[in-house]
Amino acid sequence: MTEEQLSSYHPTLPPTTEEDRFSWLRLLRSRKVGPATFRRLLREHGSAQNALTALPEMARAAGINGYEICPPGVIEAELKAAKAANARLLCLGSADFPDALNDLSDAPPMLWAIGDVSLLRKPCIAMVGARNCSSLGARMARGLAADLGKQGYVVVSGLARGIDTSAHMAALDTGTVAVMAGGVDVIYPAENTDLARNIAQSGLRVSEQPMGVTPQARHFPRRNRIISGLARAVVVVEAAAKSGSLITARDALDQGREVLAVPGHPFDARAAGCNLLIRDGATLVRSAEDVVEALPQQQADLFEAPPATVSAEAAPSGAALHGEILARLGPSPIAEDQLIRDIAATAGEIGPALVDLELDGRIQRQPGGLLSLTA
């Protein structure tokens, strides 16, 4: 591993004040400052403000004349636009920043988010594919996304037309994250405007780009690394031999994620990329079960565990909610958020009941926020 890669894993202390967040944004929006440079500057100078002060001299030493850091007015305008769009800033190292991105050497230092950021704490599966997908490919994407969503997985995609659109629409009720190439407030393509609004209401839209940025061709490959980075696995449904979906697959391999592909007819160019991936070792996908079986067993338990049945006598006397919880749990762990959704109760109602059952030795907590019956 190179020195630059090693430095990217150095813990980054998140900003704690509005002034700190302002400086972070200003540093990242300054010319020639990307994710790796951003973290190096923070490490060398201790804070974003110190780095901003040092940047002009560093640029002169590198032979760049007339270098100017990002003007404060640009950041003020971005923050104003974010407030108008009800967007939230997630900063690397903070509690609400997705853990899945922390191990990436080129993780975005900041993400703008609109919607339910708690989805980033749940297990995610990415689904990508052709924009000009076939009707069969769209149907496959819808089926996979719906089945994975029912089992507690959040579906991540890129809000593009075709496979992305089908996956997002099928997962609206169970949780979906749209990673956008432009600003989180700029809907592209325009035909997905209603879908994007629905995702903001029941799912999540995220982007590393400044507010108001119209997506350019160069933004999409960068966006793809976030799609794969958020997920435990990437499923390619339809893709040409040379396509952005294969870029996402390569990113996934570099990030240590599982890569899976739906096979297609050899004469269909839209299946050529998937068939190549399978030839080169990607897992062949026929159903959601194939996706989950390709994951480590601890993750597969989320999908395969049937709901346990508990007799009325097993429930604590006078505690119907306790009995409902015990009936939903089994020896294989499930996510607490999934349990809350299944019972259709609030976290405030479920929380005390879980504590009671845990103290009583009836249930146990597993790593990752998972719950199961006590063996």
Protein Blocks (a to p, Z undefined) as FASTA:
>chain_A
ZZklmmmmpccdddfbfklmmmmmmmmmpghiafklmmmmmmmnopaklmmmmmmmmmmm
nopghiacddfklmmmmmmmmmmnopacddehiaklcfklmmpckbcfbdcdedjfklmm
pccddddddfkbcfklmmmmmmmmmmmmmnopacddehighjlmmmmmmmmmnopadddf
bdfklccdfklmmmmmmmmmmmccddfbdehiacdfklmmmmmmmmmmmpmbdcdfbdcf
bdfklmmmmmmmmnopacddddddfklmklmmmmmmmmnopacdfbfklmmmmpcfklmm
mmmmccddddfklpcghilklmmmmmmpcfbdcdfklmmmmnopafklmmmmmmmmmmno
paccdehhiacddZZ
